[in-house]
């Protein structure tokens, strides 16, 4: 009926009941990139106490083109990346930003915690997309991880990259990619 007002949704984002907050997050998608206050409020609830609210937030952040959404997804991954539902929601929201999210998870201050569980599938997405620049950045990340003794990260990225390259259509990579 198009009668929902932005102020109602913004108020519901702070409601004490998790179900109201969860539905408010979903309804806020309409304004996520149009109203900076709404985007700010959504990004502020990354650490919401309820897992259902965080799950909906992971889906909703995929609708945003704001660079801060990737950092919020990385935070969600760091604290809930072992949860298969949250992991799936984060990955579905990172279809176009998988390289950025992988970099954000690896570069998190204080460690990426459970976010390591997403490195392999994110690298697989990058491999299957076969974007030369994205592939070049991933390879640079792998080399940097190997030289800084982050073998676990490098192995996860290489394993995912290998899986991703098995998918999709092969093409010749531009030798200047990632520069």
N, C-alpha and C positions, 0 to 999 in steps of 0.2 A: 504494500500500500504506500510505500515510500513516506511513511509518517515518522519513522525513527529519527530522532535528533541526536546530533553529535554529543551534546551535553549529557544526554541520558547514558550514552555508551561510556563516555569518560567517567561519569560517576559510578557506573557499574564495574569499571575496572578496579576500583578500590573497595568493592563490597566485601563484607566479612565472610560471605558464603562462597565456597569454591565454585559451585555450579554457576552462580551469577557471573563471577569473574571469567570463568571458562567461556561462557556464551558471549560475554562482552568482548573478549579477545577475538572471537570469530566475527562478530558484528563490526568490529573496528577495522576489518580489512577494507571496507569501503573508503575509509579516510586515511589509510596508513601512510601514503605518500603525499596526500593532499593537505594534511593538517599536521604541522610539526609537533604541536602539543600532544596529539594522539600518538604519533610515532614515539615521542619521548616517553610517554606513559607506558607504552607497550614494551619498550626497551628496558624500562625500569623494573618490570616484573619478571625478568629473566630468572631471578632466584625465588619465585613464588613458592610458598610452602607446599602447595598441592601439586602432585605429579600430573594430574589431568589438565590443570591450567598450563603447566610447562609444555605438555604434549601439544595442546592447541596452539600455544605460542610458537612452537617449532614449525607447525604447519603455516601459521599466519605470516611468520617472518619471510617465508618464501614469496610472498606477494609484494615485498618491499624492494625497492631499488636503492635504498639508503645503505651506504657502506657499513654503517653501524650494525645493521641486521646480521651481517656475516660474523661480526665479533660476538653478538649475542648468541648466535647459533653455536659458535665455538665454546662459549661459556656453558650452554646447555649440554654440549657434548662432553665437556670436562667433568661435569657433575652427574651425567646420566647416560653416557655413551654405551654403557654395558646393558642398558634396558633396550630390548629389541624393538619395542614400540617407538620409543623416543628416537632411537637410532634411525629407524625407517622414516620417521617424520622429518628429521634433520636432513637426511639424504634426499628426500623428495623436494625439500626446499632449496637444495644446493645444486640443482641440475645445471644451472647456468653459472654458478659461482663456486664450483667444486675446487678449483685451483686456489681461489682466495680463501676458502674455508680450510683447506688442507694447510696452507701457510699460516693461517691464524691459529690453528690448533697447535702446530709445531712451535710457533713463536710465543705461546702464552707464557706470561710471567708466572713463576712458581710451578711450572709443569702443566701438562695437558691432562693429567689424570685419566679418567675413563675415555677421553677423546681419542686416545690411541686406537681404540676399537674402530674408529671411523677412517683411519688412514688408508687401509687397504681398499675399502669400497670407494673412497673418494678418488684414489689413484686409478682404480678401474674405470670410473666415470671419465676421468681425464683421458685415459688411453682409448676408450671407445669413441670419444668425441673426435679424436685425432686433430685437434687444433694445434698447429705448429708452435705457436707462442706458448700455449698452455703446457704442451709436452716439453718444450725447452726449459720453462721455469721449473717443472717437476724434476727434470734431470739435474738441473742446477741445485735444487733442494736436496736431492739424493746424494750428490757429490758433497755438498756442505755437511750433511748429516754424517756421512762416512768419515770425513776429515775431522769432525768434532766428536767422534766416538759415540754417535747415536746410532749404532748398528741396528737396533730393534726398529727404529723409525725407518731407516733406509731399506731394510728387508721388507717391511710392510708395504712401503711405497713401490718397491720393485715387484713384489708379488702381485699387487693390485694392478700396476701398469701392465704386467705380462698378461693378466686375465683380460684387461680392457682391450689390449691390442688384438686379442683373438677375436673380438667382436667387431662389427662394423666393416667398412670397406677400406681396404688398404690403399695407401697413396704414398707418393714420394714426399718425404719431409724436407722442408726448406732448411738448408744448412745455416741460415741466419736466424733461425727461430730462437726466441728467448733473449735476443740481444737488444 
